[in-house]
Amino acid sequence: MSTILTKETGGISPIGIPRVKDLRVGIVAARWNNKLTDALLEGALSTHEDMGYPRGNHDVLRVPGTIELVHAAALLLEEDSVDAIIMIGCVIRGDTPHFDYVCQCVTQGCATLNARGLIPVIFSVLTTENEQQALDRAGGALGNKGSEGALAAIEMAALNRSFFEL
């Protein structure tokens, strides 16, 4: 998902985001790099609250790390109680190839869940070269990717509802 910044506020713009009646969102968030994932989670919850969806309309699951996001999202898909799922995580490149394996795993897992399921799974996982890049995307200079994921979840839930109501 690309960054949507407005010139006036430096933040994301909810203009054109549809209203979804009784929206329920599942959020799976990694505890690894929790300073960053907590900020992304708060961004998602705050954005939904600003859009008129109470925090009680969310099922929040915390998992140990980024790879585990895929399993937790799959559990929510099986439960069929949410309109969209947001996967929140943060992987920062280190000195070993571990970064590449984790990023490949979670990206492919999210794509697979989207391809096989009827519920959209939103990828709000930071994959950055360093901590500063992650901070910039977790409420810093480049906005909050959790907030952007929250808006994408609303938009995709609305798309699903309009498609299945035809």
Contacts in CASP RR format, 6 or more apart in sequence:
PFRMAT RR
TARGET T0000
AUTHOR 0000-0000-0000
METHOD contacts of the structure
MODEL  1
MSTILTKETGGISPIGIPRVKDLRVGIVAARWNNKLTDALLEGALSTHED
MGYPRGNHDVLRVPGTIELVHAAALLLEEDSVDAIIMIGCVIRGDTPHFD
YVCQCVTQGCATLNARGLIPVIFSVLTTENEQQALDRAGGALGNKGSEGA
LAAIEMAALNRSFFEL
1 122 0 8 1.000
1 123 0 8 1.000
1 124 0 8 1.000
1 145 0 8 1.000
1 148 0 8 1.000
1 149 0 8 1.000
1 152 0 8 1.000
3 137 0 8 1.000
3 142 0 8 1.000
3 143 0 8 1.000
3 145 0 8 1.000
3 148 0 8 1.000
4 11 0 8 1.000
4 12 0 8 1.000
4 13 0 8 1.000
4 148 0 8 1.000
4 151 0 8 1.000
5 11 0 8 1.000
5 12 0 8 1.000
5 142 0 8 1.000
5 143 0 8 1.000
6 12 0 8 1.000
6 13 0 8 1.000
10 143 0 8 1.000
11 143 0 8 1.000
11 144 0 8 1.000
11 147 0 8 1.000
12 47 0 8 1.000
12 143 0 8 1.000
12 144 0 8 1.000
12 147 0 8 1.000
12 148 0 8 1.000
12 151 0 8 1.000
14 47 0 8 1.000
14 50 0 8 1.000
14 51 0 8 1.000
14 151 0 8 1.000
17 51 0 8 1.000
17 151 0 8 1.000
17 154 0 8 1.000
17 155 0 8 1.000
18 154 0 8 1.000
18 155 0 8 1.000
18 158 0 8 1.000
19 158 0 8 1.000
20 83 0 8 1.000
20 154 0 8 1.000
20 157 0 8 1.000
20 158 0 8 1.000
20 161 0 8 1.000
22 57 0 8 1.000
23 48 0 8 1.000
23 53 0 8 1.000
23 57 0 8 1.000
23 83 0 8 1.000
23 84 0 8 1.000
23 154 0 8 1.000
23 157 0 8 1.000
24 57 0 8 1.000
24 58 0 8 1.000
24 59 0 8 1.000
24 81 0 8 1.000
24 82 0 8 1.000
24 83 0 8 1.000
25 48 0 8 1.000
25 53 0 8 1.000
25 57 0 8 1.000
25 58 0 8 1.000
25 59 0 8 1.000
25 82 0 8 1.000
25 83 0 8 1.000
25 84 0 8 1.000
25 85 0 8 1.000
25 86 0 8 1.000
25 150 0 8 1.000
25 153 0 8 1.000
25 157 0 8 1.000
26 58 0 8 1.000
26 59 0 8 1.000
26 60 0 8 1.000
26 61 0 8 1.000
26 76 0 8 1.000
26 82 0 8 1.000
26 84 0 8 1.000
26 85 0 8 1.000
26 86 0 8 1.000
27 41 0 8 1.000
27 44 0 8 1.000
27 45 0 8 1.000
27 58 0 8 1.000
27 59 0 8 1.000
27 60 0 8 1.000
27 61 0 8 1.000
27 85 0 8 1.000
27 86 0 8 1.000
27 88 0 8 1.000
28 60 0 8 1.000
28 61 0 8 1.000
28 62 0 8 1.000
28 63 0 8 1.000
28 69 0 8 1.000
28 72 0 8 1.000
28 73 0 8 1.000
28 76 0 8 1.000
28 85 0 8 1.000
28 86 0 8 1.000
28 87 0 8 1.000
28 88 0 8 1.000
29 37 0 8 1.000
29 38 0 8 1.000
29 40 0 8 1.000
29 41 0 8 1.000
29 60 0 8 1.000
29 61 0 8 1.000
29 62 0 8 1.000
29 63 0 8 1.000
29 69 0 8 1.000
29 88 0 8 1.000
29 89 0 8 1.000
30 37 0 8 1.000
30 62 0 8 1.000
30 63 0 8 1.000
30 64 0 8 1.000
30 65 0 8 1.000
30 66 0 8 1.000
30 68 0 8 1.000
30 69 0 8 1.000
30 88 0 8 1.000
30 89 0 8 1.000
30 90 0 8 1.000
31 37 0 8 1.000
31 62 0 8 1.000
31 63 0 8 1.000
31 64 0 8 1.000
31 65 0 8 1.000
32 64 0 8 1.000
32 65 0 8 1.000
32 66 0 8 1.000
32 89 0 8 1.000
32 90 0 8 1.000
33 89 0 8 1.000
33 90 0 8 1.000
33 91 0 8 1.000
33 92 0 8 1.000
33 134 0 8 1.000
36 89 0 8 1.000
36 90 0 8 1.000
36 126 0 8 1.000
36 131 0 8 1.000
36 134 0 8 1.000
36 135 0 8 1.000
36 138 0 8 1.000
37 88 0 8 1.000
37 89 0 8 1.000
37 90 0 8 1.000
37 138 0 8 1.000
39 138 0 8 1.000
39 139 0 8 1.000
39 144 0 8 1.000
40 88 0 8 1.000
40 89 0 8 1.000
40 90 0 8 1.000
40 124 0 8 1.000
40 126 0 8 1.000
40 138 0 8 1.000
40 144 0 8 1.000
40 145 0 8 1.000
40 146 0 8 1.000
41 60 0 8 1.000
41 88 0 8 1.000
41 146 0 8 1.000
43 139 0 8 1.000
43 144 0 8 1.000
43 146 0 8 1.000
43 147 0 8 1.000
43 150 0 8 1.000
44 86 0 8 1.000
44 88 0 8 1.000
44 124 0 8 1.000
44 146 0 8 1.000
44 147 0 8 1.000
44 149 0 8 1.000
44 150 0 8 1.000
44 153 0 8 1.000
45 55 0 8 1.000
45 58 0 8 1.000
45 60 0 8 1.000
45 150 0 8 1.000
46 147 0 8 1.000
47 144 0 8 1.000
47 146 0 8 1.000
47 147 0 8 1.000
47 149 0 8 1.000
47 150 0 8 1.000
47 151 0 8 1.000
48 55 0 8 1.000
48 57 0 8 1.000
48 58 0 8 1.000
48 150 0 8 1.000
48 153 0 8 1.000
48 154 0 8 1.000
49 55 0 8 1.000
51 150 0 8 1.000
51 151 0 8 1.000
51 154 0 8 1.000
53 154 0 8 1.000
59 76 0 8 1.000
59 81 0 8 1.000
59 82 0 8 1.000
61 72 0 8 1.000
61 75 0 8 1.000
61 76 0 8 1.000
63 69 0 8 1.000
63 71 0 8 1.000
63 72 0 8 1.000
65 89 0 8 1.000
66 89 0 8 1.000
66 90 0 8 1.000
66 91 0 8 1.000
66 102 0 8 1.000
66 106 0 8 1.000
66 125 0 8 1.000
67 102 0 8 1.000
67 105 0 8 1.000
67 106 0 8 1.000
69 87 0 8 1.000
69 88 0 8 1.000
69 89 0 8 1.000
69 106 0 8 1.000
69 110 0 8 1.000
69 125 0 8 1.000
70 87 0 8 1.000
70 105 0 8 1.000
70 106 0 8 1.000
70 109 0 8 1.000
70 110 0 8 1.000
70 112 0 8 1.000
70 113 0 8 1.000
73 85 0 8 1.000
73 87 0 8 1.000
73 110 0 8 1.000
73 113 0 8 1.000
73 121 0 8 1.000
74 113 0 8 1.000
76 82 0 8 1.000
76 85 0 8 1.000
76 119 0 8 1.000
77 85 0 8 1.000
77 113 0 8 1.000
77 117 0 8 1.000
77 119 0 8 1.000
77 121 0 8 1.000
80 119 0 8 1.000
82 119 0 8 1.000
83 119 0 8 1.000
83 153 0 8 1.000
83 157 0 8 1.000
83 160 0 8 1.000
83 161 0 8 1.000
84 119 0 8 1.000
84 120 0 8 1.000
84 121 0 8 1.000
84 122 0 8 1.000
84 153 0 8 1.000
84 154 0 8 1.000
84 156 0 8 1.000
84 157 0 8 1.000
84 160 0 8 1.000
85 113 0 8 1.000
85 119 0 8 1.000
85 120 0 8 1.000
85 121 0 8 1.000
85 122 0 8 1.000
85 153 0 8 1.000
86 121 0 8 1.000
86 122 0 8 1.000
86 124 0 8 1.000
86 146 0 8 1.000
86 149 0 8 1.000
86 150 0 8 1.000
86 152 0 8 1.000
86 153 0 8 1.000
87 106 0 8 1.000
87 110 0 8 1.000
87 121 0 8 1.000
87 122 0 8 1.000
87 123 0 8 1.000
87 124 0 8 1.000
87 125 0 8 1.000
88 124 0 8 1.000
88 125 0 8 1.000
88 146 0 8 1.000
89 106 0 8 1.000
89 124 0 8 1.000
89 125 0 8 1.000
89 126 0 8 1.000
90 125 0 8 1.000
90 126 0 8 1.000
90 128 0 8 1.000
90 134 0 8 1.000
90 138 0 8 1.000
91 99 0 8 1.000
91 102 0 8 1.000
91 103 0 8 1.000
91 106 0 8 1.000
91 125 0 8 1.000
91 126 0 8 1.000
91 127 0 8 1.000
91 128 0 8 1.000
92 99 0 8 1.000
92 126 0 8 1.000
92 128 0 8 1.000
92 129 0 8 1.000
92 130 0 8 1.000
92 131 0 8 1.000
92 133 0 8 1.000
92 134 0 8 1.000
93 99 0 8 1.000
93 128 0 8 1.000
93 129 0 8 1.000
93 130 0 8 1.000
99 127 0 8 1.000
103 127 0 8 1.000
106 125 0 8 1.000
107 123 0 8 1.000
107 125 0 8 1.000
107 127 0 8 1.000
110 121 0 8 1.000
110 123 0 8 1.000
110 125 0 8 1.000
113 121 0 8 1.000
114 120 0 8 1.000
114 121 0 8 1.000
118 160 0 8 1.000
119 160 0 8 1.000
120 152 0 8 1.000
120 153 0 8 1.000
120 156 0 8 1.000
120 157 0 8 1.000
120 159 0 8 1.000
120 160 0 8 1.000
122 149 0 8 1.000
122 152 0 8 1.000
122 153 0 8 1.000
122 156 0 8 1.000
124 145 0 8 1.000
124 146 0 8 1.000
124 148 0 8 1.000
124 149 0 8 1.000
126 133 0 8 1.000
126 134 0 8 1.000
126 137 0 8 1.000
126 138 0 8 1.000
126 145 0 8 1.000
128 134 0 8 1.000
128 137 0 8 1.000
136 142 0 8 1.000
136 143 0 8 1.000
137 143 0 8 1.000
137 144 0 8 1.000
137 145 0 8 1.000
138 144 0 8 1.000
138 145 0 8 1.000
138 146 0 8 1.000
139 147 0 8 1.000
END
